[in-house]
Amino acid sequence: MPKLHYEELRSILKQKMLKHNFQEESAGLCAKIFTENTFAGVASHGTNRFVSFLKLVNEGYIKPNAKPTLVKSFGNWEQWDGNLGPGPVNAWTASGRAIELAKENGMGCVALKNTNHWMRGGTYGWRVAKKGFAFISWTNTLGLMPAWGATNPKIGNNPIVFGAPYNDEAIVLDMAMSQFAYGKLEAAQIRNQQMPTFGGYNKDGILTTDPSEILDSQRLLPTGYWKGAGLALLIDVLATVLSGGTPTHEISKQTYEHALSQVFIAMDLSKLGNASSISKTINQIILYPGERVLKTRKDNLLNGIPVDEVVWKEIIGL
């Protein structure tokens, strides 16, 4: 598996995007996010997605230089239109605007329609939480997962992100409503690996750890069984209603996943009456779910970022 230094990987990805009609600003930000995701050990939503990302750009589903625009403002709550721009650029802009609104009002909410896959939702959780804000965000997707008791994929696996500041770092939970995100299944399939626990059903309706069988059947297992399926449904409802955007059942009619609906909420903890004790409180209760990310970043900074050999050959060949 080839290993690249952070700046080398970022530079190559940026150059590939510039060749595919990205302007400097959008190419730079997207390259940073794809690199950071891989750097943090989430290649499934970094380099492994890069080729398919550019394919959607070339086919017109992602507008490489489109910018999100404000639709309506309600004080600390705003609706924005992503104008089918790159999902990482739109999510970065929306989470940044949520921070600005929170600084002004204590809490800021940006609901975004007509956007695209944000790649790794945790990217925005880490960004906001490291600035001292609590953060909640979610997105709908196309129909990737059956409702509990069903066999056809009619609901999204609709990832949700929670973040909180922790000393100079952050605590971040980034999870899809399926036991494993599609990107994780695809990454395991590339490496010919089994999943560590049941991830879905095969075509015969038998629970399996084989990612190829799950991808083939499209019967992902909801996280928490019926509870995860129920939460996925409500995430879709709220993302669609708050943004004025497209629900999963409409997204699923498209050839490729695009025109998603997302919500970004930031809360300025410095404005709370108990602000001075928050750090101590968190230190007393934390088990620190983000420790693995920090260790991965440290290892990759020292030894280089591992990139799947098959994926890297595809990227270099773009």
C-alpha positions in Angstrom: 0.0 0.0 0.0 1.6 3.3 -1.0 2.1 6.0 1.6 2.1 9.7 0.9 2.9 12.7 3.0 -0.1 15.0 3.7 1.0 17.9 1.4 1.9 15.5 -1.4 -1.5 13.8 -1.4 -3.4 17.2 -1.1 -1.4 18.6 -4.0 -2.1 15.7 -6.3 -5.8 15.7 -5.6 -6.0 19.4 -6.2 -4.2 19.1 -9.5 -6.6 16.4 -10.6 -9.6 18.6 -9.8 -8.1 21.6 -11.6 -7.9 19.3 -14.7 -11.6 18.6 -14.2 -12.8 22.2 -14.4 -12.6 23.1 -10.8 -11.5 26.7 -10.0 -8.6 27.2 -7.6 -10.7 27.9 -4.4 -13.1 24.9 -4.8 -10.2 22.6 -5.8 -8.1 23.7 -2.8 -10.9 23.2 -0.3 -12.1 19.8 -1.7 -8.5 18.5 -1.8 -8.0 19.6 1.8 -11.1 17.7 2.9 -10.4 14.5 0.9 -6.9 14.5 2.3 -7.9 15.2 5.8 -10.5 12.4 5.7 -7.8 9.9 4.6 -5.3 11.4 7.0 -7.7 10.7 9.8 -8.1 7.0 8.8 -11.4 7.3 6.9 -10.2 6.6 3.3 -13.7 5.2 2.6 -14.9 8.8 2.6 -11.6 10.3 1.3 -9.4 8.9 -1.5 -11.7 5.8 -2.0 -14.5 8.2 -3.1 -12.4 10.5 -5.2 -12.8 8.8 -8.6 -16.5 8.4 -8.2 -16.7 12.1 -7.1 -15.0 13.3 -10.3 -17.3 11.0 -12.3 -20.3 12.8 -11.0 -18.6 16.1 -11.8 -17.9 15.1 -15.3 -21.5 13.8 -15.8 -23.0 17.1 -14.5 -24.5 16.0 -11.3 -22.0 18.0 -9.2 -21.4 21.6 -10.3 -17.7 22.0 -9.5 -17.7 25.8 -8.9 -21.3 26.4 -7.7 -21.5 28.2 -4.3 -24.3 27.9 -1.8 -26.7 30.9 -1.5 -28.9 32.2 1.3 -32.6 31.6 0.7 -34.2 32.9 3.8 -33.1 34.0 7.3 -35.0 33.7 10.6 -32.6 35.2 13.0 -30.4 32.4 14.2 -31.9 30.0 11.7 -31.2 30.1 7.9 -32.2 28.2 4.8 -29.5 27.8 2.1 -29.5 26.4 -1.4 -26.4 24.4 -2.3 -27.0 24.8 -6.0 -25.7 21.3 -6.6 -22.2 22.4 -5.8 -19.6 20.0 -4.3 -20.9 18.5 -1.1 -17.7 19.2 1.0 -17.6 22.8 -0.1 -21.3 23.3 0.8 -21.0 21.6 4.1 -17.9 23.6 5.0 -19.7 26.8 4.2 -22.8 25.8 6.1 -21.0 24.7 9.2 -19.0 27.9 9.1 -22.1 30.0 8.9 -23.7 28.0 11.8 -20.6 29.1 13.9 -21.2 32.7 12.9 -24.9 32.6 13.9 -24.0 30.9 17.2 -21.5 33.6 18.0 -24.2 36.2 17.5 -27.2 34.4 19.0 -25.9 31.6 21.2 -27.1 29.0 18.7 -27.0 28.9 14.9 -28.9 26.5 12.5 -28.2 26.3 8.8 -30.5 24.0 6.8 -29.2 23.2 3.3 -31.0 21.9 0.2 -29.8 20.8 -3.2 -26.4 19.8 -2.0 -24.2 16.7 -2.6 -22.5 14.0 -0.5 -20.5 15.7 2.2 -18.1 12.7 2.3 -17.2 12.4 6.0 -19.6 14.2 8.2 -17.2 14.1 11.1 -15.0 16.6 9.3 -17.4 19.3 10.1 -18.0 18.0 13.6 -14.2 18.2 14.4 -14.0 21.7 12.8 -16.9 23.2 14.8 -16.2 21.4 18.1 -12.5 22.3 18.1 -13.6 26.0 18.0 -15.4 25.5 21.3 -18.9 24.8 20.0 -21.3 22.0 20.5 -22.4 20.6 17.2 -25.2 18.5 15.7 -25.6 17.8 12.0 -27.3 15.3 9.8 -28.0 14.5 6.1 -30.4 12.3 4.1 -29.3 10.0 1.3 -30.9 8.0 -1.4 -32.7 4.8 -0.4 -29.8 2.6 0.7 -31.4 0.5 3.5 -34.7 -1.4 4.0 -37.1 -0.3 6.7 -37.2 -2.8 9.5 -38.9 -6.0 8.4 -38.8 -5.0 4.7 -36.5 -6.3 1.9 -36.3 -3.3 -0.5 -34.0 -0.3 0.2 -36.5 2.5 0.7 -34.9 4.6 3.5 -31.6 6.4 3.7 -28.8 5.4 6.1 -28.8 9.1 6.9 -25.6 9.8 8.9 -25.8 12.0 12.0 -22.8 13.8 13.7 -22.4 15.0 17.3 -19.4 17.0 18.5 -18.3 18.6 21.7 -15.1 20.5 22.6 -12.5 18.6 24.7 -9.4 20.5 25.8 -7.6 21.5 22.6 -9.3 18.7 20.6 -12.9 17.4 20.3 -15.2 14.5 21.0 -17.0 13.5 17.8 -19.5 10.8 17.0 -20.1 10.3 13.3 -22.5 7.4 12.4 -24.7 6.3 9.7 -28.1 4.6 10.6 -26.8 1.4 9.0 -24.5 -0.9 10.9 -21.8 0.0 8.3 -21.8 2.9 5.9 -21.6 2.0 2.2 -18.1 3.4 2.0 -16.9 1.0 4.8 -18.5 -1.9 3.0 -16.8 -0.9 -0.3 -13.4 -0.4 1.5 -13.7 -3.9 3.0 -14.7 -5.3 -0.4 -11.6 -3.8 -2.1 -9.4 -5.4 0.5 -11.3 -8.7 0.4 -12.0 -8.4 4.1 -15.0 -9.5 6.2 -16.9 -7.1 8.4 -16.2 -7.5 12.2 -19.9 -8.1 12.8 -23.1 -8.7 10.8 -23.6 -5.8 8.5 -26.7 -6.9 6.5 -28.4 -9.8 4.7 -27.5 -11.7 1.6 -30.0 -12.3 -1.1 -31.3 -15.4 0.7 -32.2 -13.3 3.8 -29.4 -14.6 5.9 -27.3 -12.3 8.1 -23.7 -12.0 6.8 -20.4 -10.3 7.4 -19.5 -10.5 3.7 -19.5 -6.9 2.3 -19.9 -8.2 -1.3 -23.0 -10.1 -0.4 -24.5 -7.0 1.4 -23.7 -4.7 -1.4 -25.2 -7.1 -3.9 -28.5 -7.6 -1.9 -28.7 -3.9 -0.8 -30.1 -5.1 2.5 -28.0 -3.2 5.0 -28.7 -3.9 8.7 -30.1 -0.8 10.5 -28.1 0.2 13.6 -30.2 -0.9 16.5 -32.5 -2.8 14.2 -36.0 -1.1 14.3 -34.6 1.8 16.3 -32.0 2.7 13.7 -34.6 2.4 10.9 -37.0 4.7 12.9 -34.3 7.3 13.5 -33.3 7.2 9.9 -36.8 8.0 8.9 -37.0 11.0 11.2 -33.7 12.3 10.1 -35.0 12.4 6.5 -38.2 14.1 7.6 -36.4 16.9 9.6 -33.6 17.4 7.0 -36.3 17.8 4.2 -38.7 20.0 6.2 -36.1 22.3 7.7 -34.2 22.9 4.4 -37.2 22.9 2.1 -35.3 20.3 0.1 -35.6 16.8 -1.4 -36.6 13.7 0.6 -35.1 10.3 0.3 -37.9 8.8 -1.8 -37.4 11.6 -4.4 -33.6 11.4 -4.3 -33.9 7.6 -5.0 -35.7 8.3 -8.3 -32.4 9.8 -9.7 -29.7 8.0 -11.6 -27.1 9.0 -9.0 -27.3 10.4 -5.5 -27.5 14.2 -5.5 -29.7 17.1 -4.4 -29.5 16.0 -0.7 -30.9 17.9 2.3 -28.7 18.6 5.4 -28.9 20.5 8.7 -26.0 22.0 10.7 -26.5 23.3 14.3 -23.7 25.0 16.3 -24.1 26.1 20.0 -21.7 28.6 21.6 -20.9 27.0 25.0 -19.1 30.2 26.2 -22.5 31.9 26.5 -23.9 29.3 29.1 -24.1 30.1 32.7 -22.1 27.1 33.6 -19.4 27.8 30.9 -16.5 27.9 33.4 -17.2 24.4 34.6 -17.9 22.7 31.2 -14.3 21.5 30.6 -14.0 20.0 34.0 -17.4 18.3 33.7 -16.5 16.8 30.3 -13.1 15.6 31.7 -14.9 13.8 34.5 -17.3 11.8 32.2 -15.4 11.3 29.0 -14.1 8.0 27.6 -13.0 10.0 24.6 -14.4 8.3 21.4 -12.1 10.3 19.2 -8.8 8.9 20.6 -8.4 6.6 17.6 -8.6 9.5 15.2 -5.9 11.4 17.0 -3.6 8.3 17.1 -4.2 7.7 13.4 -3.3 11.3 12.5 -0.1 11.1 14.6 0.9 7.8 12.9 0.1 9.1 9.4 2.0 12.3 10.0 5.1 10.4 11.0 4.9 7.5 8.5 2.8 8.8 5.6 -0.9 8.4 4.7 -1.7 4.9 3.5 -3.7 4.9 0.3 -5.2 1.7 -1.3 -3.0 0.7 -4.2 -6.0 0.0 -6.5 -7.6 3.3 -5.7 -4.3 5.2 -6.1 -3.7 3.8 -9.6 -7.2 5.0 -10.5 -6.5 8.5 -9.2 -3.2 8.8 -10.9 -4.8 7.7 -14.1 -7.4 10.4 -14.1 
